[in-house]
Every structure is written in structure tokens, then in C-alpha cells.
Amino acid sequence: MNLEAQTKTAPTGFLPTWQHLRAMWFPVWVVLRREISDTLRDWRIVVPIIVLVIGFPFLANFAANRGLAFVNQYGASLIVERLLPFLMLVVGFFPSTFSLVIALETFAGEKERRSLESLLATPLTDLQLYVGKLLSATIPPVLASYLGIATYLLLMGLTLGWWPPLSLLLVSMTLSTVQSLVMVSGAVIVSSQSTSVRAANLLASFIIIPMAFLLQVEAGLLLFADYTALWLIALCLIVVNVLLIRLGIRVFNREQLLGRDIDKLNLRHALSVFWKAAWPRNGLKALYTREIPAIIRGMWPELLITVVVILGGGLSVGIWGVRRFPLPVEAFSLAEVQNLETIGSMVTQSGLLTSFSPWSIFLNNVRALLVAGGAALISMGILALLLLMAPVAIIAYIVGQIGGVGFNPWLFLAVTVLPHGIVELPAAILATAQAMRMGDVMLSPHEEGGGVDGIVREVGHFVKLFVGVVLPLLLLAAWIEARITPHLLLNFLGR
């Protein structure tokens, strides 16, 4: 049965589930088989991948042997032994990066070769076409990563007698898999939204660079054998991959793919959309009675998620830290806190602030929230949540530890955090929720308020909310933190 006949006989009504699934997935299988066949026939793609998959493990094995022989002269073999798992991750990472070429070719390459029109003319739905292309670009990189890791492990076992424990092998295979999935899913989106392979290759740097930085973070965690954090990274990557697949499915449109021949940067239109969203059009009274309340009502899902993640996640991480990494009593010695001058000097010596003044505190908080807003645009809002969750987790960790040195933790929280926190935390939650919305709008198609116009509009709303509400609250919180909180702390300590 050919593709057209199979698609036309798609089940209607109450047919058996397996028939419905077969009718839905048979066209996907046809696209998958066609794409993989074309890839395997192109020696310019296959040969470099084979060289990376087979050759790089031998290079890594050679480097590990030489490094271990060198450090054994100085009794530092533990360093190289901790680097062996990292080399395993690198071996699985490199085939995936090179295989981005396959993903970038899925749509942009076919459009340049004039072979896309015939494929889009088939009775495939947009979902079937996109999923077929996604799977065809995903399977080769993942299999290449597995083959590279297996070759590396075989060489390491035969030459050094090193075999990873099961927990390390599982987390390494999981990380290699989800990293490949994230990179390929992002590359397929780039390919479907690009008008040329050149543009797709340039945009692919926004995929490679973050993953390379993530690989360095994983190297540090492997050096300390912190496998729990690696599993958390893998979980976060799975969430990101699900979001990328959802984004790709929602924004894919075959008519736009065929009709767009060149990308145009209309700065005038973008500035117009931004100005309309950011500038208070009807005066200050309307700004605070209608416009800002409308923005807050529009982002209530993001507000709810932010509150749950910040409070629930931050408290959970802080409590986990108290149980896992308890500090000695000497770490909480407050004998040096005698007056306002000692408090200011302790803060500046910690490196957190240049000076303990309202203006310095205000600038530090503004900078942190602006960084969170920028990070939200490249992480679909995830990094903004994590950046705000970190200080909440630190506060929960410190308050949890303070009870072990003879102080009432709730009273300590009330005098050191609550006075300025009741002003600062709502401001931070509002800014983070709007930053998250800027990232979320990327998951919506243009017809539902997404696309470039949607991103520019939400950035304008972020500026309006930030200037109109967040900045005044942060300024008030900074003044309370510098002028009132120290006096409360001194009274609490009986100074």
C-alpha cells in the first residue's frame, strides 16, 4: 500500500486502537525511512561521523593512558581516574554535534535543493511530516553516541582495566541521549524556520555554545563524583527537550515554509510594537489602574508557577542542603557583629556588594532581575526561575542552620529577611513571572500571539512592569535593608 492510499484509509469512527495508530504512524515511518536512507547514501556525512565515532575513542584512550602514566609518577592518579568518565561524555557528545548537520538539512537543505515542494505536496499532515523529520534527525546522532561510548569503554577496559560503575554508566548514557535530543530538536526548529542552510548554520551556534558550557559544568560535577546533580541536569534537559518538541510542532507550517524566500528584519515594525507595549498610552492613572493590572492578569499562570517553584523548590533545596551539608557551629559565630560599621564591613568583605548602602543593594537587585529576564529569552523562562530560586534556597539553608547555634530561626528570619523581603520578594516574583512569559511566548505560534511580534510585545510589557512597579519596590526594599534591618539585627543580638 502506498503512502497516499494508506493516508486516505485513515480510520474514522470507533476503529481498533492499533489500526488508528498504524494509520497515524505509517506516514511517519515512510518519512523516517526515506530520510535515513538519504543520509546513509551521502558519504560526505557518513564518513566524518564514522571517523568521529570510531577514531575519537582511540584518541581519548591514548590521552587517558598517557595522562595516567604521567600522574602516577607523582601519586595523583585520582585526578585522571575522575577524568575518565568525563572523556566518556565527550566521546558521546562529539558525534551529536557533528550530526547537527543532518538536523539543519531537514527543511532548509531540502528547500535549497528544490526537493521540499514534492514532499509537502503529499497527503501528510504537518504533525506527521515534522515528527518524521525529527525522528530521522534524532536516531543517527543518538546511535552514534552509543557506539562511540561503547567503543571507548571497550578500549578503556582492555587497556586500563577500568569499567565504570553501573550508576555512572547509566547517568552518562542518559546525559548523552538527552543532550543529543536537545541539540537535534533545537536544530530541527532552526531548520524549519530558516530560509537557507547558511542562516540555519549561523543560528546553530546558539545551540552548540550553551551545550558546550553545560559539558564543562558536567565535568566539574564528575570531578567531585556528584551523580545526583548530574541526574538533575538530565531531568532539566528532558523538560527542555519536551518544550522544544512542543515548540517545533506548534510553529511548523508548510505554507509559511514554502512562501518565505528571504528573512527580513523590520526594525521599524519591531520598535513600533515595543513602544506600543512599553509606553503608558493614557497617563499614569491609567497605567496603574488599567494597564499594569491587565498585564498581571494576563500572566497569572506564570505567576502561579513562579510562586510554587520559588517557594516550594527553594525551601526544598534549602532543607535538603541542611541535611546533606551541615555547617559547624563556628561558621555562625556572630560575636563580631557589634555595630553598624562591622555589619557593613562584613558585607563588603564577602564580595556580595561594593558597599552596604541602599544604592548598591538596589543596583545589585536590578542587575540580577535584568540578567534573569535576558536568560529567560534563551531558556524559555527556565533560567529565570532558577536564578530566583537560588537566593530563596540560600535563605532557607541559613535559617535552617541557625537553629543549631542557640537562636530562634523564625525570629532570626523575621528580623533579617522579613522587613525588606515583604517588599523585595513580590517585586522579584512579578519580574520573574513576566520574564518567564517572555520565554513562554516562544512556544506559541504567530496566530496565537507568539512569534517575533509576541516576543517584542512581552519585552515591552516587561519594561513597563519593571519601570512602573518593580523598580520602586526594589528601591524601597533596598532602603529598608540598609537602614532598618541592621538595627533589628543588633537588637536581636542584644548589642
N, C-alpha and C positions, 0 to 999 in steps of 0.2 A: 504494500500500500504506500503510495507516495505521500509527500508532505501535505499537498493540497487536499487529497482525499481524506487523510487522517484528521486534518483540522476541521473539514466540513462535517465529519461524522462525530463531532464533539457531542457528548451526551447531553441530553436535555431531560428535565423531569427528574424522577427518582430512579436513577440507574445505580447499579452496584458501585461502591466506592472505588474499587480497583479499576473499573472501566473509566471512571471520571479522572482518576489520577493518571491513567495511561494516556488518555486523550490530552490532558494538560501537559504532561511531561514528554510525550513523544516528539513534539516540535523542538523542545529544548534539547533533547538528546541529538536530534538531527543537526542543530546548530553547533552543539558541543563537538560532535564527531567531525564535522566539516572544518571547524577552526583548528582542532588539534592535528588533523591530517595536514592542513596547510602549513602549520607551524613545523611539524616534523619533516616536511619536504624541503624546507628552506635551510640549507646548510649554513648560511650566514648566521642563523640564530642557534642552530643545534650545536655546531662545533664549539663556539665560545662557552656555551652552557656546560658541555661535557668537559671542556678544559677546566672550568671553574669547579665543577662537581668532583672531578677525579684528581685534577692537578693540585688544587689548593689544599686538600687534606694532607698530601705528601709534603707540601711546603710547611704547613702547620706542624706536622710531625717532626720535620727536620729542625724547625725552630725550637720545639719543645725539648728535643734530645740535646741540642747544643746548649740551650739555656740551663737545663738540669745539670749537665756535666760541668758547666761553669760555676753555678752557685753551690754545688756540692763541695767545691774547694773551700768554701767559707762557711759551710754549715747552715746555709739559708735555703734548703730545699723546699721548705714550706711555701715560700713565695711562688715558685714555679708550679708547685702542685696545686695551688689555688688558682693559678692562671690557666691550667689545663681545661677546666670547664668553660672559661671564657673563650678559649680558642675553639671549643666545640660550638659555642653560639656564633662566633664569627664565621665558621665554616658553613653553618646553616643560613647565615644572613647574606653572604655574598651572592649565591645563586639567585636569591629572591630579588636583590637589587638589579641584577642584570636582566632578569626576566621581566622587569617593568617594561622593557621594550615591547614584549608581547601584549601587555595590557594597554600601552599607549597606542598600539596599532589597531586595537579592536574596532574603533569607529573612525578616528581621524585618518589612519592609514588607508582604510578601505575607501574613504571619501576621496582622497587624493588619487587613488588608483582607479577611480570611477567604477568600482565593483559594489558600492553600497546601494545604488539605486535598485539593482536587481534583487538584493536581499530584502530591502524594505518593501518591495512590491509583493512579497509572499504574504499569504494569509496569517502570518504570525502576529500575535498581539505584542504590544510594546513590552509587557512583562516577560513573555516568553523569549523575545529577542534579547532583552537585557540580561536575563538570568543565564541564557545560553552563552552569551558573550562573557559574562562574569565567570562562570564555571570554567570555560575554556582558557581564560587567562589566569585562573587560580590554581588549577590542578597541576600544570607543569612546574611552576615555582615551588609548590609545596613538596611534590615528589622529588624535585632536585635537591631541596633542603634535606629531606630524609636520607637520600642517597649519599649526600656529602657528609652528613653526621655519621652514618653507618660506616663509611669508608674511613673516616677519622678515628672512630672508636676501634675499628679493627686494627688499624695501624698502631694506635697507642697501646692496645692490649698486647700485640705481638712484639713490639719493640721495647716498651717500658713496663709492661705488665700492669698498666693502670686501667681499671674498669670502674666507671662511675657508679655510685650507689643508686638504687632504684629511684629514690626521691629526686636526686639531681638529674637523672636521665629523663624522668617524667616532666619536670619543670622546664628543662632545656628543650625538649621536643615540643612542649606546649607553647613556649615563647617563640620558637622558630615558626611554628604553624600560624599563630595569631599575628605575628609580625608580617609574615608573607601575605596573610589575608588582608590586613590593614593597608599595606602598600599597594596591593593589586586592586582592592576596592576603590581606594583613592585615585589610582591611575585610570581605572575604567571611567570614573566620573569625569576626570580631566579630559580623557579622550572623547567622551560623548558631548562635552561642552566646548571643545576646541574646533577651530576651523581648519587647522593644519597640524601636521606632525611636529613642525618646528615649534609652534606655540605650545603643544602638549609637552614636548621635551623640556621647555623652559619652565612650565608650571610644575613639572615633576620634581624640581628641586625643593619645592615646599613639602614634598613627601619624604625625600631622602634625608634632608638635613635634620628634621625632628627625630627620625628613626635612628640616625647616627648618634645624636645626643643621648637618646634613650639607651642605646647599646653601651655607651660609656657609663651610664648610671647602673646598668646591669653588671658591668664589670666590677664596679666598686662593691656592689652587694655580694657578688660571687667571691670577692677577695675576703669578705668577712663571713662567708658561708651563711648569709641571711636568706634562706629559701622562702620564708614566709612573705617577705616583701616582694620577692620575685613572683609568687603566686598572685599577690595583689596587683602587680603590674600586668600580669597575664589577664586577670579579670577585667581590669580597666580597658585593655586592648580589645577584649571581646565586646565590651559595651561600645567602644568606638567603632568597631567593625560593623556591628548591627546598625548603628546610626548612619554609617557611610553607605551601607547597602540600601537602607531605607531612603536616604537622600538620593542615591542614584536612580532608584526606581521611580521616585516621585517627580524628579526633574527631567527624566528622559522623555523625549517627544520626537517621533520620527519626522513629523512635518517641519519642526524647527531645525532638526539636524540637516535636512535636505535644503531648506530655504535659506540658511545662513551661510553665506560665502566668505564673509570677512567680519572680523570683530571691530566694532567702532567704539571708541572711548568718548562719550558725550559728556564732557566735564560741565558744560553749561546746564544740561538737564540734571546731572547729579547734584550740582550746587543748588539748583532750584528746589529739588526735593529735600535736601538737607536743611536749607534755610526755612522752608515752609514748616518742617517738623520741629526745628530748634527755636525759632524766634516766637516770642509771645505776641500773637497777632492782635489781641484785643485788650492790651494793657495788663497791669499787674493784678488787678482784681480778678479778671477772667483767668489769668494764669493759675492763681491759687484756688479758685472756686470751681473752675471747669476743666482746664487743660491738664494740669497735673493730676487731679483726681481721675480723669479719663485714662491717662497713661497707667496709673496704678491699677485701676480696674481691669485694664486690658492685659496686664501681666500677672494676674492673680495665680495662674498655675505655676509660673516661675517663682513667685513669692512663696507659695506653699512648699515647693520643692526645696527652695533655698533655706527656709526655716527648718525643715525636717533634716536636711543634710548637715547644715551648720551646727545646729544644737545636738541632734541625735548622733551624727557622725563625730563631731568634735568631742562631745562628752565620752563617747565610747572609746575613741582613740586615747584620750587622756586617762581614763580609768585603766585601760589596757597597759599604758605606759607606767602607771603607778605600780601595778602588779608585776610587770615584767622588768622594769628598770628602777627599782627603789634607790633613792639617793641617801647618803649618810647624813646623820644629824648635823654634822659640821657644815654641810652645804647650805643650811638655812639659818646660819648664825646672823642675828640682827643686832648684835651688840654694837656694830659700827654705825648704825643709824642713830645719830644723836641730834641732828638738827637739819634744817633745810639745805644747808651747804653740803653736808655729807650725802644727802639723797641725790642732789644734782651731780656731784662728782661721781657717785657710783653709777648713775645712768650714763653719763658721758664716757666713763671708762669702759663700760660694757660694749661701746661701739654702736649701740642702737640709735642714738641721737647725737647730733653735734653739740647740742646744748639743751638743758632741761627748761625750755621756755614754751609758751603757747604757740608761737610761730613755728618753732622747729617741730613740735608734735603735729601741728596742723599740716605742714608740708609733707611730713613723713606719711601721714594717713592718706592725704590726697594722692601722693605718688603711688602708694600701694593699690588704691582703688582704680587708678588710671591704668596701671600695669595689668590689673585683673580684667579691665574692660578690653584692652588690646589682646590679652591672652584668650579671652572668650571668643574672639573672631576667628582664631585659628584652631580652636579646640571644641567648637560647638557648645561653648558655655561650661565645659567640664573644668578647665583650669581655674576659672573664676571662682567656682565653688570650693575647689581645693585650697586656693590661696586664702580664702576667708575662713575655712575650716581649721587651718593651721594655728592661728592665734587662739581660737576657742579651745583647741586641744591642749595648747601650752598652758593656758589659764587653768583648765581642769586638772592638768598634771601637777601644777604647782600647788593649787588648793588642796588636792588630794595628798600631797606630801607634807604640807604644813601642819596637818593634824598630828603627825608623828613627833613633833617637837614641842608639844605642850600648848599650842594655840588652838583656839576655836576656828575651824576652817570656814564656817559660814560667816562668822563675824569678820574674819580676815577678808573674805570676798566682799562683804558689804562695805568695808572702808577703803579698799584698794581698787576695786573694779567697778562696783555698782554706781558710784556718783557720776562718773563720766560715761560709764558703759550704757546707762539707760538712754543716753543721747547718741553716743557713737555707734552702738550696735544697730539700731534701726536705720541710721544713715547708711551703714555698710551693707545691710541686707537689701535696702532699696537699690543701691548702686549695683550690687552683685546680681540681683534678680533681673534688672534691666540689661546688664552685661550678658547674662545667660540668655535673655530674649534675643539679643543681637546674634548670638550663636545659633539659637533655635530657628530663627527665620531662614537660615540657610537650608533647613530641612523642608522648607515649603516651596512649592512651585510658584512661578510668577503669577499664575492665575489666582492663587490664594494669598497674595500679599507678600510672596517671597521674592527671590531673585535679587538682582543688584539694587533695584529700587527699594525693595523691602529692607535690605541691609542698611542702605543710606538713610532711610526713614527712621529706623530704630537707633542708628547712631545719633541722629538729630534729637530723638526723644531722650537718649542717654545724656546728651549735653544739656537739654532743657531741665531734666530732673536733677542732674548733678549741680548745675549752677543755681537752680531755684530752691532746692531742698537740701541736698547733701552737703554742699559747701557751708551754708550757715550752721547746720547741725555739727559738722566737724569742727568749725571754729569755736562754737560754744563748748563742745566736749574737750577740745584742747585747752581752753582756758580753765575749765573745771579741773582737768587732770594736773595742770601745772600749779594752780593757785589754791585749790581746796583739798584735793586728795592727799598731798603730803602732810598737811596739818592733821587730817583724820588719822593718817598712819602714825604720826608722832603721838597723838592722844591714845591710840590703841596700844602703843608700846610703853606708854607711861612716861614719855620723855618731857 
